[in-house]
């Protein structure tokens, strides 16, 4: 899910892992962890759609039985996105 918002950083984690630098891969992963956690604050794909909508990439429309993200969860996602300059 995080690769939808941070594709380069996600790729770097995988490449670093495959090079065998587990300590660096772990560090990169843990740096993204607050945003990863925020993207699962509600049922997937609700938070990621809200995040991509905030970035102007897509609509935040969902098919039933899913509903739009709650205001509190939206703020949690947006707050986690801010350190990356995504909003």
ABEGO torsion letter per residue (X at the ends): XAAAABAAAAAAAAAAAAAGBAAAAAAAAAAAAAAAAAAAABBOAAAAAAAAAAAGABBABBBOABBBBBAAAAAAAAAAAAAAGAX
